[in-house]
Amino acid sequence: MDRNESDSLVALEYLMDEFFNPGTSNSRKHEIEQQLSSFKYLPQFWKLCLYFITNTSSQYVTMFALSTLESVINQQWANTDWPFREELKNTLYNYLIEKGNSAPHFVRGKYAKLLVAIAKQDWPSHYPNFFNNLLELLKTEPNQLIGLILLRTTSEELMGLHTSFENGRKDEVTRLLHEYIPIVFDSLNMILENLGSKPRHTATATPPPSPTHPSCAPSLPQQLVTTATFKPDSKVLNKEALETVQHLFTWVQINQIPPSIIKAIFNFTNISSYAQDDHDMCVLAMSTINELLYRKCTPPGSQEFFTQLYYYTIELLRDITNSRIDTLDPIFVEKLSELLILLVEQHLWRLEMEPRFSALEFLSLLYQLTVQLPSVQCYLRCLNVWAVFFKQTKPQKSQKYLEAFLGLLTALLKKIQFSSNGNQLRLIDNVETNDDNETEWQIFLKTSLEIISMVAEYAPLETLNVILIPWKTCYDIYQRIETIVDHQNCSLNCELAESERLSYIITDFSSLTQTLARLSPIFFDQEAEEVTNVSTPMVNNLIEKLLESASLATSIRFYSLKTNNPRLTDCFIDNHSQLLAALKTYLIWITRNDKVAVENLKLIVDITLPVIHSAVPVKVSNSAAHLLLALSNLTCAPNLMLLADVAQFINVAPNLKFRDNQTTFVTYSAITNLLLKPWPDCSLDSANHRNYLTGVFFDGLTWTFRDLSSSDNENRVRQVVEGVLPALSHIVDFSKDLPMASKKKLFLAIKSTIEHAVILFPAYAKNSEISTFVLIFFLNVLRVLQQQLGVDGTKNAVQVFLDVAVKEQEAGNFLDKLLQIFQLVIEAPGSSYKNFLAGILQLCMDNVYPFLLSHGTEKTDAFMALLTLLHSILLHRWQYFYSSQVRLGYSPVYSETEGDAPEPIQLMAVLQVFGQALLQQDINIFKLSLASLEDLNAKWKLYHNVLFRYNGLSKYLTVLVQTLIDKSQSLLSEDIQVAIYNMATVNFDYFFATFLPGFLRGIDAITDQQREVLLTNFMQNHDKDMPTFVQHLRIFVNDIHHFRLCSMPSGFV
């Protein structure tokens, strides 16, 4: 590149145009990048950049030159000669004044950022007029946009969360900015008021009735205004003003914010004032207001400020509910709901102490907003506000809100029923699911039911009465459906229009049934005896009808009938599922009378068992399985075993095929309860009957697996293993809380299966799927049944696993599970671990650790399992490494002299694994290693251990301090700082006198003088309490960053 300025500019423009040309190949772009990088090493290259920005018309060249100058300012400013610094400041400032308004936003933003970067280092000592210039720009209308951009950039760069300064500079900048804030807000207030003084249009819409006055519309003031929109240029200015204020709100003290600026911002939130394309401005204004409340800061004396903010919000709600509410932007509603939630959460209790405050007025406006908003998304936002209000309402104050709550209840019930809100509900999607596997309809209904349940907490009987009215209407129709069933042809006799109407009725029945199920806990509340007594007749009647409906659904199987409306079939499936789920929630009530319980149990079994199999839709069979599980947990469950249908079901259950694993697991959990759960006063005949059924069930479940041999086809083995072991693993895990007698019965039932799994493992260890299933199964056996398995059983199994792991050097596919098994063996009580510890350590250090070092990035789970295992060994079996010392009478924790220290090489080798983990980039591995070291120090005084002090302490300190400097694990900074402090406490004199000087000598890119300053600053604050030490450590790290930037050689970027 020619050093002549004009030639260099021409060459650069050519290169930049070529680089951004779509036809340029990637290889050529790489060559251009190398040429551009070489430019930065030319002598006085920053002067060329200055020439470029003043003489080019290419935006590419301008941005390249500005970016290069930015690196000079940030990294070499202190070493740049004074004339150039002055020239650059003047050039940047003059450009913004002369061309900033017409320049592309990214160009003027870059110019502003460079000017602020200079101020960050020079203001006020070497750039005293920086902020005064900025204030002058805000006062003159033609320059206000530039002034706002500079002000926002100043706020972001000087007061942002990630802004770093050298020691003491942050405090100076903060103090200076706070001094200017009153003047700044005066200027911003003037700008916002000028922008906001615009005509408005007429709004005459009539709101719906409020929840407290359902029969008449509230008297709210009507505003007569005329329509207008922002001028394009004023929209840009307004946007910049609001964004600037928004960032100032992140750090300015509340008592420095004048109420007038809040009022000015609220002027831009009134939707009725603007045309539809101004929604983005309203959203930005809402975001600006919310920024104040995100801070959750309420200093003394600020109550009046937040009270005034609340009344501005009320005015906004009035404006919205009297305006074009159907055109509200969903993002605006999101921001509005955030504002309301934050106000209620943080300030409701303060507002209630205000004489002028009326919660009913607030609820009335919120009610209108809730029922008027047309979109589901906006409706759900409003419900979030109601939820927060309910949570903040104290029981003693609920009575005065009761009428409003019941009004909301009526509105929500209408909202969720097709009979009253069909037009909106038909548009709600019930097919596509989100990341939580929920459809829009499910979210809509679930959220609505949660609010209804909150109303029921305050008015249970009234809520039950209101819901039962439409539910009974749907129930009556549901009972009559049998009359139109053609049993001979397995079909429904109804026209398409009639089936469509029927589908909506069934959906309402399902929704209302789900609502009643959600309320069931309220009527079982022992502390609300009066509610339980009064509701008993209603609940008994409800249960009777639920049983009738579920019995009808199981006997007729509506979902299997042929119909001309597929949607009707889906509705029958969902309703059947909800009826079973509702019975589950009312089981306690159903079975509380012993005589009635036996009759009801037989009925519920007849309702449930016939639909737990693969020929039934998943949703129905899954609900039935959960109902069976709930039955098996009841105190009256022994009566179930008296029923022949139950015994027959247990016999055939292993052979039933279910459509999903969840139904399988839930069904087997219920059977496990029936077979293994302890029952008081169980007769000998009953016990023998249970034992027989236990043997039959587990034999039926496992015989195909026990029939496998080491020579079987691998595909067949995989299919059998996949079908048996996950279910058996689930049963074992489900039994973890059962008493020892039950676990013994389970172990005896599956003992042969456990032994066979160990026998088969070596033959199929290379098959990742088979080996994983076996190891997961054995892992659960060890967690739950290790005591029953015994020392010999554990020893035999672990020895097999060890032999396979040593033989299969590349057994990374099952390594994490294997290491978890070893961990359980190590942690088991007693001395059985001694049989395995030496072999496990040898395997870990000779095979697993080297393998993971070469495959660490691919095997993070296995690396974490290894760290967890080694941590467990050190935590629980520390004495193993010091057994000779213990026999000699020494402490197993640490010795004070080097001569007394043993030389357990294995211990240092294990600790080296944790050190290596701290060098990994994976944050989870780093975090686990650091937490393990801290835990070992808390338990065994690891950092004080003489071996660690002399062989590892300085290495660990170096790694941790360097990690802070490199910011490679910035999310764990606080944990790292605490660990450094704990290591330093071993010997503060060593830390300050030996470690720190040695560490600083190893830091490159800083001068000896800077090293001396760093050392002196840290040592003069030789405090030993953690908060002070950590604070000075942070300053030490920040100062290193600063000195490195200042010491970078000329031309280095």
Order of alpha helices (4+ residues) and beta strands (2+ residues): alpha-alpha-alpha-alpha-alpha-alpha-alpha-alpha-alpha-alpha-alpha-alpha-alpha-alpha-alpha-alpha-alpha-alpha-alpha-alpha-beta-beta-alpha-alpha-alpha-alpha-alpha-alpha-alpha-alpha-alpha-alpha-alpha-alpha-alpha-alpha-alpha-alpha-alpha-alpha-alpha-alpha-alpha-alpha-alpha-alpha-alpha
